């Protein structure tokens, strides 16, 4: 768990990284001496415009320091999410930054052990993989079957019932989620 100062630092760093990138084309990494922020952790950065998703990109696992990953993923969420056009400097003020710090994914025996709202899920089969963060269950209101079906079909490019196949692997992880007010 991060304390308030660490969370605030990461939120400011993410916003600043996007601003600097949009102004100069370079990614600025905020410096820190905090050992917690230098740990290698998976992270997703999500941008919201009002209540709508505007971009979301991240790493499931990383050996690079958390504070660096946040800056890089903030820029990627702003300009490289293929679902959206790149964020413009003029719209940046209207965006809210959300950061999800991930635990290490753990392979699970099946869907029955997944706890909706607590667990993020990775579905993996062959060359296909899809990820939903834990908050997707709460944001959509889907039950577990709908959650897993959409994950397979829309995120992993698999049949919607692929989560039931014996050769499909399921992994869970948790996330510490915080956002700008």
N, C-alpha and C positions, 0 to 999 in steps of 0.2 A: 504494500500500500504506500502510495505517495502522500506526503504531507501537502498542505495548502500552498506553501511556497514553491514546492517542486511542480505541482500542477500548474500554478500560475506562470511559472517560468516556461514550461512546455507550451502552454497556450500562446503566450506572447511570442515565443520563438517560432512557432508554426505560422502565426499571422505575419510576423516580420519576414520570414523566409519567402512567403508568397509575394509580399509587397516588393521586396528587393528583386525577386526574380522577374516580376512583371515590369519593373522599372529598368532593369539592367540586363536581364537574361542570364544572370548567374545565381547559383544557390548559396545563400549565406547560412553558415552553421553557427549558432550562438554558442559561445564558450561557457563552460562550467567546470567547477572543481568538485561538484557534488558526486560522490561515488555511486549513489543510487541511480543518478541520471547517466552514468557511464557504463552501466550494466548492459549486456547484450540482451535485448528483449524484442519480441515481435510487437508490432504496433500498426494500427490503422488510423488514418486521419480522414475524417468525414467533414465535408462542407455542406451546410444547409443554407438555402435561401428561403427565408420565412420558414415554413414547415416542410419544404420540399428538399429532397436530396439534390445536391449540385455537383458532388464529386466524392469519391471514396476509393482510396488505394492504400495498400499496406503490405507488410511482410508478416508471414506467420511465425517465422523464427529468424533471428539474425545474430551474428556475432559482433556486429557494430554497435557502438554506444547508442543508448536509447535517445538521447538528445539529438544526435545526428540523424537517426532514422526519422524522428518526428519532423525535422526540417525538410528532409528529402521527400518524405511521403506527403507532406503538406503541399509542396510544389507539384508533385505528381497528381495529387487529387485535384488541384486547380487547373492543370494544363494537359494532363495525359489520360484522364478517365475517358475511354472511348465512347461512353454513353452520352457525353456532353461536349459542347464546344468549350474551348478554353475560357477560363474566367478572365474578365477584363479588369484593369485597374479601377475603372469607375464603379464596378459592381462589388469590389472587395469590401467596402465599408458595410454593405448590406448582408454579408455572409457571416455565419456563426461557425466557429471551429469546434469540432468534437474529437477527442482523442481516446482511443481504446488501447490500453496496454494489456498484452496477452500473456497468459500462462503458456507453458509448453504443451502442445497438443499430445493427447494420449489416445491410443487406439482402444476402442471399446468393442464389446462383443456383439452389440446390436442396438437397435433403436430404443429398446425398452429401458436402457439405462440413461438415456438423454433426458435432462431436466430442462423443460422449456423456460426461457427467461434467464436461466443461469448459465447454460452451456451454449457456446458457439459450436458449430459443426462443420467439419470438413468431410466431403464425400470424395472418394478416390476409387476409380475403376479404370484399369488400362492407362491410357494417356489422358484421361479426363479427370478433372478435379474442379470442385466448386466449394465455396466458403460462404457461410452466413455468420455474422457476428451475433452474440447472444441477444442484443437489443432488437434484432429483426423480429423475433417472436413477439415481443411486446408491441413494437411499432405496427405490425400487420394484424395482430390478433389471431393469427393462424393457429390451428391445432397442430400436433406433431406430424400427422400424416401429410397435411397440406404443406407444412414447412419443409419436410424432407422431399416431397414430390417436386415442389418448385425449385428447391436447391438442385436436385438432380437435373431437371429439364432445362431450367433457365440459366443456371450458373455453370453446370458441368457439361451440358450438352448431351446428357444421357436420357434414356427413357425415364419417365416420371416415377416408375416403380423400381428403378435400379437400386435404391437403398435396401430393398428386400433380397437382392441377389446374394448368393453365398460368396461370390468373388468380388463384391464391392466392400471396400474398407470404409469404416466410419471412425472419425476421430473427434474428440471433444476438447474444448479449452474454455477457460473463463477469461473475462476481461474486466479490468478496472476502467470504467468509462466516466469521463468528465468533459464538460464543455463550457464555452463562454456563456456568460449570463446575458 
